[in-house]
């Protein structure tokens, strides 16, 4: 399957889910760009959604540059960055109105509060929350805390009728981590667009 078809297939699969659904999306590192295109450009942007993008793997600046290189509109994307402060010492003075920092990926309660704030502030009819990636959060948190975090976060997103996508990188996943994610998600997809 070509990259463009894979991105469109993913967007079509996401288009079939209902608001307040949580999706586990397994991808390969090699498919990352097309996953971004499928989720953000072909799914969220085409529907006029506000997207809250939680970055736990790479900085919001790097993701923004990738999206701009792919000619994807970033005007409706709001970043909650969990990695820039701890890895690069980024501060609030370096941010724009679309970005907020969480000091560490271990501060899961703070992360939830920032996501909730951005969703309350949003005027869009539909909203999408992307967690990129659960593998990175698992490095910084034990499985019990991560499981509790996901249950509370996804329950809150369902109550707000927001779509949620939890990204996991196949090459870095464990059966235990997959089970934690599958317990809170309604559906599982692979980057190819096939159901898990």
N, C-alpha and C positions, 0 to 999 in steps of 0.2 A: 504494500500500500504506500502511495506517495505521501510525503509530509503534509501537503495541502489537503489531501483526502483524509488523512488521519486527524488533522485539526478539525475539519468539517464534520467528520464522523463523531468525534468527541463532543462538539457543540450540539449536534443532533441528539446524542444520547442525553446530554444535560438538559436540552429543551423538553424532553419527555418527563422530567421529574417535576413534582409539584412544589410550590413554595413551602417552606419550613422543612424541606428534606435535607438530610445530611448524606453526603457521598464520600466514600473512600476512593481516592484516585491513585492507583499505583502506576508509576512511570519509571522508565529507564532514564538515566542521566542523558543519554543520547536523544531522547524525545522532549527534553525540557522546553525548547523553543516552540515546538508545535503545540505542546500542552498549554503554554502561555497564550498562544494565538487562539486556540480553541476555546479556552475558558474566558479570556478577557475580551478579545476582539469579536469573535464569532458568536459567543453566547451573551456575555454581560453587556458589552457596548451596544450591540445590535438591539437589545431590549431596553436600553436606556437605564440600566441598573447603576446604582452606586456600588462600588466594590471596596471592601475593606480587606487589604492584603497584609497578613501578618507574616513578617519576614523573620525567620529564625536560622536561615542558612547563609544567605548572602545579603548585603546591605540594600536598603531601599534605593540608594543611588545607582547601584549596579543593575537592579531590576528595572528602574526607570530608563537607564541607558539602553538596555536590551529591548524594552518595549518601543522606545523611540526609534531604534535601529530597524525594528520590524514594522515601522509606520503605524503603530497602535496608539490611539488616542488615550492619554493618561489623565484627562481633565476630570474624570469621575472616579479616579482611584485614590484611596486614602490608605496610607501605609502606617502600620504599627510595627516599628522596627525594634526587634529584641536583641540584635546582634551588634549594631554599629557602636553603641556606647562601650560595651565590654571589650570588643575587638579593636576598635579604632579610636576610642576616646571621644566619639562624637558628642556634641552638646546641643542643647535646644536652640542655641543661637544660630546653628548651621541649618536649621530646618525651615521648610516652607509651610504654608497653611494646610498642606495635604499630608503632612508627616508628623508623627509623634513617636517619641522614644520610650522604650521600657529599658530600665538600666541593665537588666540581665534576663536571660531566658529562664532563670529559676523563679522569677517574680510573676508567677502565673496569675495570681489574683489581680495584680496591676494590669497585666495584659487584658484580662477579661473586662476590667473597668474601662479601659481605653476603647476596646471594641464596642462595648455598650454605649459609651458616650458618642462615638462616631455614628452608630446606627440611630440613636435618638436625634442627632443633629441632621441626619439625612432627610431631604425632602423627596427623594425618589420613591416611586411606588414600589419598586422591587429592589431588594438588596442582596448582595452576595458577600460572603466572608470566606476567604481562602487562607488556610494554614499551610505555610511553606517552610519547613516540612516537619512532619511529626517525628521523623528520624532525628532531626537536630534537637528538637525539644527533649527527646528521649536520652540524648547524651547528657543533658544538664539536669534531668529530673528522674527520680526513681519511678518505676512502673506504677506503683500504687498512687502516687501523687498525680502522675500524668493521667491515669484512668479517671480519677476523681475530677480533675480539671476538665477533661473532655466531656464527661457526663454533665457537669454544670454548664459549661459553655454551650454545648449543643442543645441542651434543654432550653436555655435562655434564647438561643437563636430561633428555635422552633416557635417559642411563644411570640416572637416578633415577626414570624413568617418570613424569616430570611433564609436564603439558600446557603448551605455551607459545604465547602469542599476541603477535605483533609488530604493533602498530598503526602505520599510516601514514596521513597526511592527504593525500587526493588532490590538493587544491589546492596543496600544497607539495612534492609528490614530483617526482623527476626519473627518467628512464629508467634512469640508472646506479644510483640508490638502489634502485629497484624490482628491478633485476637482483641486487644484493647480497642483498636480502631473499629473493628467490625461490630463490637458490642454496641457502639453508639451510632453507627451509620445505618441508613435504610437500604443503601445500595452500594455495591462495589464495582468500579470500572477499572480497566487497564488503559494505558495510554493509547493502545490500538483502538479503543472504543468498545472492546468486547467486555461483557460482564465477567466479574471475578467469580 
